[in-house]
Amino acid sequence: MQPNEPTNFLRLSTALKIFCGSSVKVNMLPHAEALLRDYLLNYKELYGLGAMKPNFHWAVHLRQQILDYGPVYNFWAFLSERLNKVLKGSNSNNWIGGQIEISMMREFARGSQIDSLARGASATTISPIIKALLERMINDHQEALGTVQDAATERESDELNSYLSIQPGPSVLTPQRLSDDARVALYHHYNRQEKKVHYALEINHPHTSSQLNDFALFYQFVLLDGRRLTPLSKTTRESARSSLVKVLINDKSYYGEVINIFSHTQAGLSDGTQLLAEFRWMIELPLSPVEGDPWSEFPELDVMCFKLKEYRKPGDVGSPPSVLPCSHITSQIARGVVDVTNPPMWITTTFDRVREQHLGYALIYSSLSMKASFRVANNNNNIHKTDQSRKKK
């Protein structure tokens, strides 16, 4: 790898993060265009003119296309390309002349009719058993397949809930008991101004307070700006990748994993309409796994490092609450493991929309250089060990 390759790749990553946002501020487009232009010029310098492709020229028109048509979600071809993949991957069984497409549309129409009947019956039935069965039928199609039916469903959802950044998914059928940490967090949440709730076995409490409800209605997932966020307790994978989030509390960012998503009913305080989340928080490391901290020049990527497989304990000084409204979640994050350092660490980047103040940060790189120097100074021995181990290999 050439010395300038990592920084050039980060230019491309930052430009794409701005260009590919579901909403884009117009005054940020020149910055993204400049990053993309610098990437292409450095790419030519690194790999030569023969490595350049026609797509490189077409990419420089992204700024004008977004000004003409809005965010890329309005005009990109990902959905149609995905549908082409589905059609090409289907076994046509020698059906030609459009017969397989007709069959797929018939299945789509049949599924839509059954779904409509199930929703209508679920709204009118008085039998809880029948209602539960119908709701299960409706929720059976919750997994996205990239088909025409998914596109239609998403379109209907967008029209009804476009003003919501967080939309609840299906819930479990009956309320379930809260964890001890969640109960303690709710206890402090309701009593943050004055004593309003008490535990069942608590003796000395005001007569005006009510007993804390130990049960809540839990959800399979929520949609955060159109992306599915599945809590750890409901995921079918061993990975926590769909539960990793960035949270904003009093203008300070925290990073962690969502354990549960639920709504809680408390007499006189909460009617159960607010979505809540139970978290466990990662522990930040003021270090960089790479000498020179190349990410500091690109604050839009929001790259952070954390202790590997270690979490804050609830109630620790400086630790945020274990339970917060879902509205505090700003975005999901991606997390990887750096195992060539001592100690090993987690490294993350966010999927959130790029904020306008990042433009100002990019223009005052001197302060970022000081931050990079601090990180390298704290991790100097670690970097040297990593370099020596690579030389041995």
N, C-alpha and C positions, 0 to 999 in steps of 0.2 A: 504494500500500500504506500502511495506517495504521501509526503507530509501534509499537503494541502487538501487531500481527499476528504477527511472527516469534516473540516470546516465547510467545504463546498457542499457536501451532502446536507449539512445543517441549514445552509441557505435555502436549498430546495425544500426541506421539511417545513421551514418557517413560512415560505411563500405559499406552499400548498395548504398549510393550516389556515392562513388568512383567506385564500381564494375559495376553499372548500367549506367555509362556514355556512350554516343554514341561514344566517343573516350577516351581512357585511356592511361596515361603515364605509361610505364612499371615500372619505379622506384617508383611509388606510390602504386603498388600492395602489396608489403610487409607491408606497413602501414595499408592498408585495411584488409589484412589477420590477422594482429596482433589485430586490433580492433574486428574482428569477433571472433577470438579465445578467447579474453578476455570476450566478450559477452557470449559465450557458457559456459566458465568455471564459470562465475558469475551466469549464469542461473541455472546451476547444483547446485551451492551452495545455491541459493535462493529457488528453488522449489524441489530439490531432484532428485535422479537418475530416479525415476519413471516418471518424467515429460519429460525426454529426448525422442526424436523421431529419426527414421532413417534419416529423412531429415537433421538433424543437422550434421550428419557425411558427407552426400553428399555435404553440403554447403562448407565444408573446402576445396573442390577441385576446387572452383571457380577461384582461382588465376591461377592454372595450365591450366584450360580450356580456360581462356582468353589468356594465352600465346600461347596455341595451335591453337585456332580458331578466335582470335580477340575479339572485344567487344561483349557483350551478345546479342546485336541486331542481330548478324550474326547467332546465333544458338539457341536462346530460342524458346519455343513452344507456345508463346502467340497467334500468328495468327492462327495456326492450332487448338488450343483449342477454340478460338473464333468461328471458322468455325464449329467446332463440336457442339457448343452451338446453332448456327443458325440452323443447320440441325435437332438437337434434338427438338428444339422449333417450328419447322414447322409442320403444320397439313398435315400429309401424306395422309389422306383420303383413308386409306387402300391400298395405293400404296406400293408394296413391290418389292423386286428383283432389286433394283437400279433405279426404274422408277422415283422417285422424284429427284434423283441426275441428271438423264438425262434431266428432265424438267428444272432444275435450270441451267444446262449448255446451254440448248437451249436458255433460256432467256438471259444468259450472252452473247452468240454469237449474238443474235438479237440486244441487247443494244449496243454492240460494233460496229455492222454494221451501226446502226442509228447514233451513235456518229461520226463515220468516215465520213459518208455522210454529216452530218451537218457541220463538220469542213471543208470539201472540198468545200461545197457550200458557206460557210461564207467567204472563202478566195477569191472566184471568183465573187461573186455577186456585182453589182454596186448600188443596191437599199438599201438605209439606213434602211428602214423599215424591209425588209427581213433579212438584216444582223443583226439587233437588235433582231429579233425573233429567228434566229438561235443561236446567242450567248446566249440568255436566255435558249434555249433548252440544250445547252452544259453545262451551269452553273447550271442547275437544279439538277445535281448529285454531287454537291459540298459537301454535308454532308456525312461523312464517316459512313459506316454501318458495317465494318468489314467483308466484303464478298470477294469472289475471284476477282470480278471486281475492288474493292478498292485496293486490293493487286497489281493487274496488273497496275492500274493507278499510284499508288505510285512508282512502279518499273520504269515505263516509265519516271515519273517526276524526279526520282533520277538520271537516266542516263543522262538526259538533263541538270539538274540544280544542280548536286551534289557539284559543286564548290561554290554555293551560299548559305550563311547562312540565308539570308532573301529573300523569294520569294513572289511576289505580288499575291494576289487572284484576283477575278473579280472586276471590277470597275463599278460605276454607269454609266448610258448611256451618261449623259451630265455633263459638269462642273457646280459646285455649288459655291455660295458665301462663302468666308472665314469668320470665326468669327472675332470680333474686336481684341481679344487677339492674334489670329493667324496673322492678318494683321500687328499688331504692332511688333510681333516677327520677321516676314519676313522683315519688314522695317529695323529693326536693324541688321538682318542677312546680308542683301545685302549691308548695309552701314557701316559694321564694320571696314573697312579700309579707304574708302572714299565715298563721296556722289554719289550714283549710281541710286537710285530710289527716287521718291517723291510721296506724296499723291495727289489725284485728286484736292483737294482744297488748297494745299500748294502753297504759293505765291513765297517766296524767295527760289529758288532752282537753281542749275547750269543748264545751257542750255544743258549740255551733259547728264543729268540724264533722266531716262524714268519714266513714271507714273506706279505706282505699280499696277500689275494685281490683282484685287479683287477676282478672281475666280480660282478654282483648281479642279482637277479630283480626286474624293474620291474613296477609295477602301473598299470593304466589310470586308476584313481581309488580313493578311499576314501570311506566314509560317516562323516561327523562329526556325531554326534547326529541322524542321519537325513538330513542334507544332503550332497549329493555335492560332494566336493572333488577337482577335476581338476587335476593339475600342468600347468605351462606346456608341458612337452614332449609332452603327450598331448592338449592341447586342439585342437579343430578351428576355434576362433574366433580372431580376431586380438586379442580382449580377454583380459585376465588376470583377469577378475572372479571366476571360480570357483576361482582359486588364491591369492587374497588371504587372509591369516590373521593372527591375533594369537597370540603365543607367550609362555608364562610360564616364566622361568628364574630360580630362586632369588628368587621373589616380585617380580621385575621384568619388565615387559611390553615386548615387542618386536613390530614389525609388518613384514611382508614378503610375498614371493611364494614359493610352493612350485614348485620347478623339476622335481623328480623325487620319486617315492615308490617305495621299494624295500626289499627284505630282503637282508641280507648274511650270508654264511656264512664264518666264520673259524675255522680249526682250533683247538680248545681254548678259544675265547672266545665264539663266537656260533654258534648252530645254525640261524639264519635264520628264527626264528619272530617276532622283533621287527621291527615296521614302522619304517622310518627315512624321513626326508624331507630333501631338499637344498633350502636356502633362499638367497634373496638379500634383503638387509635394506634397508628404506627409511631415509632420514635424516630424523630429526624436526626440525621447525622450532618454536621457542618463540614463535610469533606467532599472531595471529588475523586472518583476512581481513576481519572486521567490527568496527567500533568498539564498544567496550563488551563484547566477547566474550560474547554471550548464552548460549553453551553452558555456560559455567562454572557457571551456576545448576542445571544438569541433568547431574551427573556420571554418571548411569546411561547416558547416550547415548555416553559415552566418545569424544567428538569430538576428533580429533588432526589436526595439519597436518604435511606433509612436503615436502621439496624435490622439485620436479617432475622425474621421469625420472632421478633420481640415486640411487645405491645405495652402501652401505658396501662397502669392499674387504675380501675375506677376510684375516684377520690383523691388521686395523687395531686400534689400542688402543680398547677398549670395545666392539668388534664381537663379537656372539655367534658361536658355531660355525656353520659352513656346513651341517653335518649334525647332526640331533638326532632322538631317538625321536619318533614322531608323538604320543605321549602328552603332549608339551609343548604341543601346539596346543590352545588353549582355545576358539577360535571362528573363523568366517570373518568378513571385514569387507567393507563396501561402500566404494568409493573414487570420488571425483569430482575434477574439475579446476576450480580457481578461476583464471580467466585475466584478471580485471579488476584484479589486484593487481600490484605490482612488488616482488619477482619473482612470477611465477605459482607456484602450489603445488598439491599434492594435499591433499585433505581427506577424512577417513575416519570411519566409525562402525562399531561392532561389532554382531554378531548374537548375542553370548553372553548367557547367562542373567544377570539382574541379581543382583548379590551383596548380601548382607545389610548389609555395611558401608557401602553407598551411602546407606542411610538416615541413618547418622550424618553422612556428608558433607553431605547435604542440610540437616541441622539446624545446621551450623556454616558458614553461607554467608559469614561474615566472612572466613575464610581464602581462600575461592574468589574473593571480591571483590579481595583482594590479588593473587591470581594473574592475574585479569583486568586489573588495573591494570598489572601487569608486562608482560603481552602487548601491551597497547595502547601503553604507553610505548615498547616496542621497535619497534613497528610504526607509530608516529605519523605519520611522513612518508608512509609507504605509504598510510595511510588518507586523508590529505589529498589525495594524488594521485588516488586512486580517486574521491573526492567531486568533485574538479574536473573529471575526465573525464566524469563523469555529467552535471554541469551543462552542459558543452559540448554533449553529445548532446541 
